[in-house]
Amino acid sequence: MRVLITGSSGQIGTNLALRLLAEGHRVFGVDRRVNAWTDAFPTLLQDLAAPQREFSGGIGGAPYPACDLVVHLAANAKVHELVEQPHRALENINLSFNVLEYCRINGLPLIFSSSREVYGDIHRYITTEETSADFSYTESPYSASKIAGEALIYAYARCYGLRYLVFRFSNVYGRYDNDIERMERVIPLFIRRIGRGEPVTVYGREKILDFTYVDDCVDGIMRGMSRLLAGEVHDQTINLACGEGNSLVHLAELIGAALDRVPEIIIEPAKRVGEVSHYVADISLARDLLGFAPQVDLAEGIRRAVAWGRGGEAR
């Protein structure tokens, strides 16, 4: 299998690429920044958000090698930052358009990384089954950019026969996610601060989220890739998460236990503009279509994340 990964220098992209290489597949990465963790696969440095007109040999005429499938992970992904800088949401839409044009012209199937953010603030809903998302409750420019990406994909499927899988991820964490100077994420941030004996701030005592260990996320993507290429599953939108909810207070306590520290937790009123306060994924469709079964609960995932940060990954 020959796979093109956009956003290949990010956490999911790096883990996915290394898993593909380990299983004997070929990987080509595209990202606008150098991979900080590995040089194990070729990566073209390119800003995919720039307007493009040429797609036959690669986006913008760049020299892409032949591939069988595109995994589109590239995005500006921090919700609160896109509230403050909404032009970055437009960049996400431009990214998706350019990748879709590349897939259309070259006849390639696509896997798209969407987000649980498309559901909005889930307290309005009874279920998180994939067809229950009501886009009139869009919470932020980031969620709007993911909704727009999904809408473009559905249009390309109907107009041009694009074969796709859309995966809605939820708070993926673990190996290769500690570059918080570039993009602040809650788990590596809490690990760093609690490890230093510094307080952590939780916005909303009752905030519940679904945290997904990166190996489970990659396993779901791999299952989707093989079934998409085999023609067994296509044109589906699927929640890919752990399927369990945990509060941020409990998360901080688990990190403290893994670090053998008692965390100082500051509770602030919920919520910051644009952020979701409650989400637990319905993953029944992933189980049914892909045989997906998460293996790592939050306590074990935190133990592994802390061990990786210390330089010796736990298994």
C-alpha positions in Angstrom: 0.0 0.0 0.0 1.3 3.5 -1.0 -0.1 6.2 1.3 0.1 10.0 1.1 -0.4 11.6 4.5 -1.1 15.3 4.9 -0.2 16.7 8.3 2.4 13.9 8.5 4.5 15.8 11.1 1.7 15.9 13.6 1.0 13.4 16.4 -1.5 11.2 14.5 0.4 11.5 11.2 3.7 10.5 12.8 2.2 7.5 14.6 0.3 6.4 11.5 3.3 6.7 9.2 5.5 4.7 11.5 2.9 2.0 11.9 2.5 1.8 8.1 6.3 1.5 7.6 6.5 -1.2 10.3 4.0 -3.2 8.3 5.9 -2.9 5.0 3.9 -0.1 3.4 5.2 3.0 1.6 4.6 6.5 3.0 5.0 10.0 1.6 4.3 12.9 3.9 3.3 16.5 3.2 3.4 19.1 6.0 4.4 22.8 6.3 6.8 22.0 9.1 9.7 19.5 9.7 8.8 16.4 11.7 10.3 16.9 15.1 10.3 13.2 16.1 11.5 11.2 13.1 13.0 11.3 9.6 12.0 7.7 8.8 9.8 8.7 5.8 10.1 11.3 3.0 8.3 14.5 3.7 7.6 17.4 1.4 7.5 20.8 3.1 4.5 22.6 1.6 1.7 25.0 2.7 -1.4 23.2 1.4 -3.6 26.1 2.5 -2.3 28.3 -0.3 -4.6 28.7 -3.4 -3.7 26.2 -6.1 -4.7 25.4 -9.7 -2.5 22.5 -10.6 -3.2 19.0 -9.2 -2.3 16.4 -11.8 1.2 15.5 -10.5 0.7 16.8 -6.9 -0.9 19.8 -5.3 0.4 23.0 -6.9 2.6 21.0 -9.3 4.7 19.6 -6.4 6.3 16.2 -7.2 4.2 13.7 -5.4 4.9 10.0 -5.9 2.2 7.7 -7.0 -0.1 6.5 -4.2 -3.1 4.4 -3.6 -4.9 6.5 -0.9 -4.7 9.9 0.8 -5.1 10.3 4.5 -5.9 14.0 5.1 -4.9 15.0 8.7 -3.5 18.5 8.1 -5.4 21.2 10.0 -5.1 24.1 12.4 -6.6 22.2 15.3 -6.7 24.2 18.5 -10.3 25.3 19.1 -9.7 28.4 21.3 -6.8 29.6 19.0 -9.2 29.6 16.0 -11.7 31.6 18.0 -9.0 34.2 18.4 -7.7 33.8 14.8 -10.6 32.8 12.6 -8.7 33.2 9.4 -7.0 29.9 10.4 -10.4 28.2 10.0 -10.5 29.4 6.4 -7.1 27.8 5.9 -8.6 24.5 7.0 -11.3 24.8 4.3 -8.7 25.7 1.7 -6.6 22.7 2.7 -9.5 20.3 2.3 -10.5 21.8 -1.1 -7.0 21.4 -2.4 -6.7 17.8 -1.2 -10.1 16.9 -2.6 -9.1 18.4 -6.0 -5.9 16.3 -6.0 -8.0 13.2 -5.2 -10.6 14.0 -7.8 -8.1 14.5 -10.6 -6.0 11.5 -9.7 -8.9 9.1 -8.9 -7.8 8.5 -5.3 -9.9 7.5 -2.3 -9.7 9.7 0.8 -9.7 9.4 4.6 -10.5 12.7 6.3 -9.9 13.6 9.9 -12.9 15.3 11.2 -13.7 16.0 14.9 -16.3 15.5 17.6 -16.5 19.3 17.5 -19.0 19.0 14.6 -21.6 17.9 17.1 -21.4 21.2 19.0 -22.0 21.3 22.7 -23.4 17.8 23.2 -25.6 18.6 26.2 -28.2 19.6 23.6 -28.4 16.0 22.3 -29.5 12.6 23.5 -27.1 10.6 21.3 -23.8 11.0 19.5 -24.7 8.6 16.7 -23.2 10.0 13.5 -26.4 11.1 11.9 -27.4 13.1 15.0 -25.1 16.1 14.4 -27.1 19.3 14.0 -24.8 21.8 12.2 -27.0 24.7 13.3 -25.3 24.4 16.7 -21.8 25.1 15.4 -19.8 26.2 18.4 -16.6 27.7 16.9 -14.7 28.5 13.7 -12.8 25.3 14.1 -15.9 23.2 14.2 -17.3 25.1 11.2 -14.1 24.3 9.2 -14.5 20.6 9.9 -18.2 20.8 9.0 -17.2 22.5 5.7 -14.6 19.9 5.0 -17.2 17.1 5.5 -19.7 18.9 3.3 -17.2 19.2 0.5 -16.4 15.5 0.7 -20.1 14.6 0.5 -20.5 16.8 -2.5 -17.4 15.3 -4.2 -18.8 11.8 -3.6 -22.1 12.7 -5.2 -20.7 14.8 -8.1 -17.5 12.9 -8.9 -17.7 9.5 -7.3 -15.1 10.1 -4.7 -14.7 7.2 -2.3 -14.1 8.3 1.3 -14.2 7.6 5.0 -14.7 10.5 7.4 -13.4 9.8 10.9 -14.6 12.0 13.8 -11.7 11.9 16.3 -11.9 12.9 20.0 -9.0 14.2 22.1 -6.3 11.9 20.8 -3.3 11.7 23.1 -0.1 9.7 23.7 3.2 9.3 21.9 4.5 12.4 19.9 2.2 15.0 21.4 4.4 16.9 23.7 5.2 19.9 21.4 3.0 22.2 23.5 5.0 25.3 22.6 3.5 24.9 19.1 0.0 23.8 20.1 -1.1 23.5 23.7 -3.0 20.3 24.4 -4.5 19.4 27.8 -2.9 16.1 28.5 0.8 17.0 27.7 0.2 20.4 29.4 -1.1 18.7 32.6 1.7 16.2 32.5 4.3 19.0 32.3 2.8 21.2 35.0 2.0 18.4 37.5 5.4 16.9 37.0 6.9 20.3 37.9 4.7 20.7 40.9 2.7 23.5 39.2 -1.1 23.9 39.5 -3.4 23.0 36.6 -6.6 24.8 35.7 -9.8 23.0 34.8 -12.5 25.1 33.1 -15.7 23.5 34.4 -15.7 20.8 37.1 -18.4 18.8 35.3 -16.7 19.0 31.9 -16.7 15.4 30.4 -14.7 14.4 27.3 -13.8 11.2 25.5 -10.0 10.7 25.4 -8.6 8.4 22.8 -5.1 6.8 23.1 -3.2 7.3 19.8 -2.6 3.6 19.2 -6.4 3.0 19.2 -6.9 5.9 16.9 -4.2 4.6 14.5 -5.7 1.1 14.6 -9.1 2.4 13.6 -7.5 4.4 10.7 -5.6 1.3 9.5 -8.8 -0.8 9.6 -10.5 1.9 7.6 -7.7 2.2 5.0 -7.7 -1.6 4.3 -11.5 -1.8 4.0 -11.7 1.3 1.9 -9.1 0.1 -0.6 -10.7 -3.3 -0.7 -14.1 -1.7 -1.5 -15.6 -3.3 1.7 -16.5 0.0 3.4 -16.7 3.4 1.8 -18.7 6.6 1.9 -19.2 6.5 5.7 -18.8 8.9 8.5 -17.6 7.2 11.7 -16.9 8.2 15.3 -13.4 7.0 16.1 -12.9 7.4 19.9 -12.6 5.4 23.1 -16.3 5.6 23.9 -15.8 6.5 27.5 -16.2 9.8 29.3 -13.9 11.3 31.9 -13.8 14.6 33.6 -10.8 16.9 33.4 -10.6 16.7 37.2 -10.3 12.9 37.0 -7.8 13.2 34.2 -5.5 15.5 36.4 -5.8 12.9 39.3 -4.7 10.1 37.0 -1.8 12.1 35.8 -0.8 12.9 39.4 -1.0 9.1 40.2 1.2 8.2 37.2 3.7 10.9 38.3 3.4 10.0 42.0 2.3 13.5 42.8 -0.8 15.1 44.3 -1.9 17.6 41.7 -3.1 21.1 42.7 -6.2 21.6 40.6 -7.8 25.1 40.2 -11.4 25.0 39.1 -12.6 27.9 36.9 -16.1 28.5 35.6 -17.0 26.8 32.4 -16.7 27.5 29.6 -14.3 29.3 27.3 -15.9 30.5 24.1 -16.2 27.7 21.4 -15.3 24.8 23.7 -17.5 21.7 24.1 -18.5 20.8 27.7 -19.7 17.2 27.3 -18.9 14.5 24.8 -18.8 10.7 24.9 -18.7 9.0 21.5 -21.1 6.4 20.2 -18.6 4.0 18.6 -21.1 1.3 17.6 -20.7 2.1 13.8 -16.9 1.7 14.1 -17.4 -1.6 15.8 -19.8 -2.8 13.2 -18.1 -1.6 10.1 -14.4 -1.9 11.1 -14.3 -4.4 14.0 -12.9 -1.5 16.0 -12.4 -2.2 19.7 -10.4 0.3 21.8 -7.8 -1.4 23.9 -6.4 1.4 26.1 -8.5 3.1 28.8 -7.6 6.5 30.2 -5.7 5.2 33.2 -3.5 2.9 31.1 -3.1 5.5 28.4 -1.9 8.1 30.9 0.6 5.7 32.3 1.9 5.1 28.8 2.0 8.8 28.0 4.0 9.6 31.1 6.4 6.7 30.5 7.0 7.9 26.9 7.6 11.4 28.1 10.2 10.1 30.5 12.0 8.3 27.6 10.8 4.7 28.1 7.5 3.8 26.7 5.4 1.5 28.8 3.5 -1.4 27.1 
